[in-house]
Amino acid sequence: MAEDERAALSRATTLHREGRLDEALEIYSRLLKARPGVFEVERLYVFAQLQAGRVKEAHAAARRAKLGHPRNPHAHVLFGATLQAEHKWERALAAFAAATKLDPGLVEARYLAGNMLANLGRNAEAVAHFDTALTLDPRAVEALVNRAKVRVRLGQSAEALADFTRLAELHPREHAHFLAKGA
């Protein structure tokens, strides 16, 4: 990426963080026209579209990214995220499975697959995916939170309590973990 493109990307990500999505999207679009297929820009563009509530545009861009980068597991995760936003749980699950096939150690894909399984009511399978994510990264807080919630649904009170206790230890200033532990 040329220096002026890097500066533009930096400006776009700053705008994105500030919530100025339309301005960020304009820059991302310009960068993608100048240099199609730069995955990091495609990724940011998709997330900005999702955050702006433009799921259809995000879906189309994520599909292009996946087709342009078929061996990149993050492209499959990105596509799965758009399917998740569309509440297409089975298709999102398939995208996350494709990502884990390409990179079995990709924690994000394991965690998101667990979420989709939980949405589908396949709670025991969801716990297994969260377990794998936590084996890969014991500090994956999102996986631990969601595993605890699914364990509550499964009636696994002792295991859920252990998860909420661990969360309270990891984040002692997060009151929600103590409330969940008390509940």
C-alpha positions in Angstrom: 0.0 0.0 0.0 1.4 3.4 -1.0 1.9 6.0 1.7 -1.1 8.1 0.7 -3.3 4.9 0.8 -2.0 4.1 4.3 -2.9 7.7 5.4 -6.3 7.3 3.9 -6.8 4.0 5.7 -5.7 5.5 8.9 -8.1 8.3 8.5 -11.0 5.9 7.7 -10.3 3.7 10.7 -10.3 6.8 12.9 -13.6 7.9 11.5 -14.9 4.4 11.9 -13.9 4.3 15.6 -15.6 7.7 16.1 -18.8 6.3 14.6 -18.7 8.5 11.5 -19.5 5.5 9.4 -20.6 7.2 6.2 -17.3 9.1 6.0 -15.3 6.0 6.8 -17.3 4.0 4.2 -16.6 6.6 1.5 -12.8 6.3 2.1 -13.0 2.5 2.3 -14.9 2.4 -1.0 -12.3 4.7 -2.7 -9.5 2.5 -1.4 -11.2 -0.7 -2.7 -11.7 0.9 -6.1 -8.1 1.9 -6.3 -6.9 -1.5 -5.1 -9.5 -4.2 -5.2 -8.9 -7.3 -3.1 -7.1 -5.8 -0.1 -8.6 -8.0 2.6 -8.1 -5.7 5.5 -9.9 -2.9 3.8 -12.7 -5.3 2.7 -13.0 -6.5 6.3 -13.3 -3.0 7.7 -15.8 -2.0 4.9 -18.0 -5.0 5.8 -18.0 -4.2 9.5 -18.8 -0.6 8.9 -21.7 -1.6 6.6 -23.0 -3.9 9.4 -22.6 -1.2 12.0 -24.5 1.2 9.8 -27.3 -1.4 9.5 -26.7 -2.0 5.8 -26.8 -5.8 6.0 -27.5 -6.3 2.3 -24.4 -4.3 1.3 -22.3 -6.0 3.9 -23.4 -9.4 2.7 -22.5 -8.6 -0.9 -19.1 -7.2 0.1 -18.4 -10.2 2.4 -19.3 -12.6 -0.4 -16.8 -10.9 -2.7 -14.1 -11.1 0.0 -14.8 -14.8 0.5 -14.7 -15.5 -3.2 -11.5 -13.4 -3.6 -9.8 -15.0 -0.6 -11.1 -18.6 -0.5 -8.1 -19.9 1.5 -8.4 -17.1 4.1 -10.3 -18.4 7.2 -11.0 -14.8 8.2 -12.9 -14.2 5.0 -15.2 -17.1 5.9 -15.7 -15.7 9.4 -16.5 -12.3 7.8 -19.1 -13.9 5.5 -20.5 -15.8 8.5 -20.9 -12.6 10.5 -23.1 -11.1 7.7 -25.2 -14.3 7.7 -25.4 -14.1 11.4 -26.7 -10.5 11.1 -29.3 -11.8 8.7 -30.3 -14.5 11.2 -29.3 -17.2 8.8 -27.9 -19.4 11.6 -27.4 -22.6 9.6 -25.6 -20.9 6.8 -23.5 -18.8 9.3 -22.6 -22.0 11.1 -21.4 -23.5 7.8 -19.2 -20.4 7.1 -17.7 -20.7 10.6 -17.1 -24.4 10.0 -15.3 -23.6 6.8 -13.1 -21.2 8.7 -12.2 -23.8 11.3 -11.4 -26.3 8.6 -8.9 -23.8 7.1 -7.5 -22.9 10.6 -8.5 -25.3 13.4 -6.9 -22.9 15.9 -9.0 -19.8 15.0 -10.7 -19.0 18.3 -13.1 -16.5 16.8 -14.6 -19.1 14.4 -15.0 -21.6 17.3 -16.7 -19.0 19.5 -19.0 -17.8 16.7 -20.0 -21.4 15.8 -20.9 -21.9 19.4 -23.1 -18.9 19.3 -24.9 -20.2 16.2 -25.4 -23.6 17.8 -26.8 -22.0 20.9 -29.2 -19.9 18.6 -30.3 -23.2 17.0 -30.9 -24.7 20.4 -28.1 -27.2 20.0 -26.7 -26.3 23.4 -24.5 -29.3 24.1 -22.7 -28.8 20.8 -22.4 -25.1 21.6 -20.7 -25.9 24.9 -18.3 -28.2 23.1 -17.3 -25.3 20.7 -16.9 -22.9 23.6 -14.8 -25.5 25.3 -12.5 -25.7 22.3 -12.3 -21.9 22.1 -11.3 -21.8 25.7 -8.8 -24.5 25.3 -7.2 -22.5 22.5 -7.4 -19.2 24.5 -8.3 -19.6 28.3 -8.9 -15.9 28.5 -11.5 -15.7 25.7 -14.0 -13.9 27.9 -16.9 -13.9 25.3 -16.6 -17.7 25.0 -16.6 -18.1 28.7 -19.7 -15.8 29.2 -21.6 -17.6 26.5 -20.6 -21.0 27.7 -21.9 -20.1 31.2 -25.2 -18.9 29.8 -25.7 -22.1 27.8 -24.8 -24.2 30.8 -27.5 -22.4 32.7 -30.0 -23.4 29.9 -28.7 -27.0 30.2 -29.3 -27.0 33.9 -25.6 -27.4 34.6 -25.6 -25.1 37.6 -22.3 -26.1 39.2 -20.5 -25.7 35.9 -22.1 -22.4 35.1 -21.2 -21.1 38.6 -17.6 -22.1 38.0 -17.6 -20.2 34.7 -19.2 -17.1 36.4 -16.6 -17.4 39.2 -13.8 -17.5 36.7 -15.3 -14.4 34.9 -15.4 -12.5 38.2 -11.7 -13.4 38.8 -10.7 -12.3 35.3 -12.7 -9.1 35.4 -13.2 -8.1 39.1 -14.6 -4.7 38.1 -17.3 -6.1 35.9 -20.4 -6.2 38.1 -22.4 -8.2 35.7 -20.3 -11.3 36.4 -20.9 -11.0 40.1 -24.6 -10.6 39.5 -24.7 -13.6 37.2 -22.7 -15.6 39.8 -25.2 -14.6 42.5 -28.2 -15.6 40.3 
